[in-house]
Amino acid sequence: MTGAAPPRYAPEILRQYAVEQNFPDFMTYQREYARRSEATRARGGCTLDVAYGRHPRERLDIHPARAGSPVLVFVHGGGWRGGDKDGRAFAADTLAPAGIGFVSMTYPLLPEVTLDECVASICAGLSWVKRNISQHGCDGERLHLCGNSAGAHLAAVAMRPARWQDTGGCPVRSGCFVSGVFDMEPLRQGNANAWLRMDDGCVDRNSPIRYEADPERPLIVAVGGDEADEFRRQSRAFAEDRTARGVPVRFLELAGHNHFSIIGEIFRPESPLFVALVAQISGPEHDPEKCAAVFR
């Protein structure tokens, strides 16, 4: 990146990105999501551990809805060095009744691979879903993307228009980024760079707030009201930046939710985040009240 030197962040600011240390009960949420996901898979009707690449972690699970349904691809978080698709299967329990297929994707982790290679895997997975999801009864032309935390960051980078200029355009119609990081400079200055291994060029390539916008693809940017100030700042700044560049953006700050509890809100029918997500995927004809009524 050219121009002025990036700002220096104080240690107390950098510590806000250590989410597992800041929320020591985070495993309570993760165990609950894992329990619910195990029950979802046990009910069947899904296709598990489908390879979209050669790496052992380039795998995805497919949970179809009704014939010809749109599809939401989900990218898990975990600080770019942890996490797995298996703990997010529960999303299908509410997406399917809303007429939306669900794909949970996992990807190679740092430090085995680089951050750029991580993003390349996400893009490869999206391309695979677009080409092949019709074999599972869903519509590859109505593909949407969502992620949380590191997964939100990777999803946002994967949607960069320039990445797809030689392949016919970005394959997804919209994005939903929950508790994401959109400027990687603070992480370059903190302890996380021990495994992120970013230099200035890597930060520039992988900071969504720094590059061109795509007004054709609407976004939801969400964050918990009880999250660290830095996560709230990053989400709000990205939403404001994209809006100023002509992108349709819905910004949501969910009161009472932290970096881990908000994951459940993405797929809870009464949540404003779920209602916004389904409306974004289903289009202007979607009636939130009818969707909520399915679960009453």
Residue pairs with C-beta under 8 A, 6 or more apart in sequence:
1 200
1 201
1 203
1 204
1 210
6 185
6 203
7 185
8 189
9 185
9 186
9 189
9 190
13 186
13 230
14 186
14 189
14 190
14 191
15 21
15 22
15 190
16 22
16 228
16 229
16 230
16 231
17 181
17 186
17 187
17 190
17 192
17 228
17 230
17 231
18 191
18 192
19 26
19 79
19 149
19 228
19 231
19 259
19 260
20 26
20 79
22 228
22 259
23 258
23 259
23 260
26 259
26 260
29 260
29 261
29 263
29 264
30 87
30 260
32 264
33 87
33 88
33 90
33 263
33 264
34 86
34 87
36 89
36 90
36 93
37 86
37 87
37 88
37 89
37 90
38 89
39 90
40 46
40 63
40 89
40 90
40 92
40 93
41 48
41 61
41 86
41 89
45 63
45 64
46 61
46 62
46 63
46 64
46 89
46 92
47 61
47 62
47 136
48 61
48 62
49 59
49 60
49 61
50 59
50 60
50 61
50 62
51 58
51 59
52 58
52 59
52 60
52 105
52 124
52 125
52 128
52 129
53 121
53 124
53 125
53 128
55 108
55 113
55 121
57 106
57 107
57 108
57 109
57 121
58 106
58 107
58 108
58 121
58 124
58 125
59 85
59 105
59 106
60 73
60 85
60 103
60 104
60 105
60 106
60 125
60 128
60 129
61 85
61 86
61 89
61 103
61 104
62 101
62 102
62 103
62 133
62 136
63 89
63 91
63 92
63 95
63 96
63 101
63 102
63 103
63 104
64 96
64 101
64 136
64 137
64 138
65 95
65 96
65 98
65 99
65 100
65 101
65 102
65 137
65 138
66 96
66 99
66 137
67 137
68 137
68 138
68 139
69 99
69 100
69 101
69 137
69 138
69 139
69 142
70 99
70 100
70 101
70 138
70 139
70 142
70 143
70 144
70 281
70 282
71 100
71 101
71 102
71 103
71 129
71 133
71 138
71 139
71 140
71 142
71 143
71 144
72 91
72 95
72 100
72 101
72 102
72 103
72 144
72 145
72 146
72 277
72 281
73 103
73 105
73 125
73 126
73 129
73 143
73 144
73 145
73 146
73 172
74 85
74 88
74 91
74 102
74 103
74 104
74 105
74 146
74 147
74 151
75 105
75 107
75 122
75 145
75 146
75 147
75 148
75 151
75 152
75 154
75 155
75 158
76 83
76 84
76 85
76 87
76 88
76 104
76 105
76 106
76 147
76 148
76 151
77 83
77 147
77 148
77 149
77 150
77 151
77 152
77 179
77 263
78 84
78 109
78 149
78 150
78 151
79 149
79 150
79 192
80 109
80 110
80 115
80 118
80 150
80 153
80 154
80 192
80 195
80 196
81 109
81 110
81 111
81 195
82 109
83 106
83 109
83 150
83 151
84 106
85 104
85 105
85 106
86 104
86 106
88 104
88 263
89 104
90 267
91 102
91 104
91 266
91 267
92 102
93 267
94 267
94 268
94 269
94 274
94 295
95 101
95 102
95 267
95 278
96 102
97 294
97 295
98 278
98 282
98 291
98 294
99 282
100 278
100 281
100 282
101 133
101 136
101 137
101 138
103 129
103 133
105 122
105 125
107 118
107 121
107 122
107 125
107 154
108 117
108 118
108 121
109 118
110 118
110 195
110 196
110 197
111 195
111 197
113 121
114 197
114 202
115 196
115 197
115 198
115 202
115 206
116 202
116 205
116 206
118 154
119 154
119 157
119 158
119 163
119 206
122 154
122 155
122 157
122 158
123 158
123 163
123 164
126 143
126 145
126 158
126 171
126 172
127 167
127 171
129 140
129 143
129 171
130 140
130 141
130 143
130 171
131 140
132 140
133 139
133 140
133 143
134 140
140 171
142 173
142 281
143 171
143 172
143 173
144 172
144 173
144 174
144 175
144 176
144 280
144 281
145 155
145 158
145 159
145 172
145 174
145 175
145 176
146 152
146 155
146 175
146 176
146 177
146 178
146 266
146 277
147 153
147 154
147 155
147 156
147 176
147 177
147 178
147 180
148 178
148 179
148 180
148 262
148 263
148 266
149 178
149 179
149 180
149 181
149 259
150 181
152 177
152 178
152 179
152 180
152 181
153 177
153 180
153 181
153 182
153 184
153 206
153 208
155 175
155 177
155 180
156 175
156 177
156 180
156 182
156 208
156 238
157 163
157 205
157 206
157 208
159 170
159 172
159 175
159 208
159 214
159 217
160 170
160 208
160 211
160 212
161 169
161 170
161 212
161 214
162 211
162 212
163 170
164 170
164 171
170 214
170 217
172 217
173 217
173 281
174 217
174 218
174 219
174 220
174 280
174 281
175 217
175 218
175 219
175 220
176 219
176 220
176 222
176 266
176 277
176 280
177 219
177 220
177 221
177 222
177 235
177 238
178 222
178 223
178 262
178 263
178 266
178 273
179 222
179 223
179 224
179 227
179 231
179 235
179 259
179 262
180 221
180 234
180 235
180 238
181 187
181 231
181 234
182 207
182 208
182 209
182 234
182 235
182 237
182 238
183 207
183 209
183 210
183 234
183 237
183 238
184 196
184 198
184 202
184 203
184 206
184 207
185 203
185 207
186 230
187 193
187 196
187 198
188 196
188 198
188 199
188 202
188 203
196 202
198 206
204 210
208 238
209 237
209 238
209 241
212 245
213 241
213 242
213 245
213 246
213 247
214 247
215 245
215 246
215 247
215 248
217 247
218 247
218 248
218 249
218 250
218 280
219 239
219 242
219 247
219 248
219 249
219 250
220 249
220 250
220 251
220 252
220 273
220 276
220 277
220 280
221 235
221 236
221 238
221 239
221 242
221 249
221 250
221 251
221 252
222 235
222 251
222 252
222 253
222 254
222 262
222 266
222 273
223 231
223 232
223 235
223 236
223 252
223 253
223 254
223 262
224 231
224 253
224 254
224 256
224 257
224 258
224 259
224 261
224 262
225 232
225 253
225 254
225 255
225 256
225 257
226 255
226 256
226 257
226 258
226 261
227 257
227 258
227 259
227 262
228 259
231 259
232 253
235 251
235 253
236 251
236 253
239 249
239 251
240 251
242 249
243 249
250 276
250 280
252 272
252 273
252 276
254 262
254 265
254 271
254 272
254 273
257 265
262 273
265 271
265 273
265 274
266 273
266 274
266 277
267 274
268 274
269 275
269 291
269 292
269 294
269 295
270 292
270 295
275 288
275 291
275 292
278 286
278 288
278 291
279 286
279 288
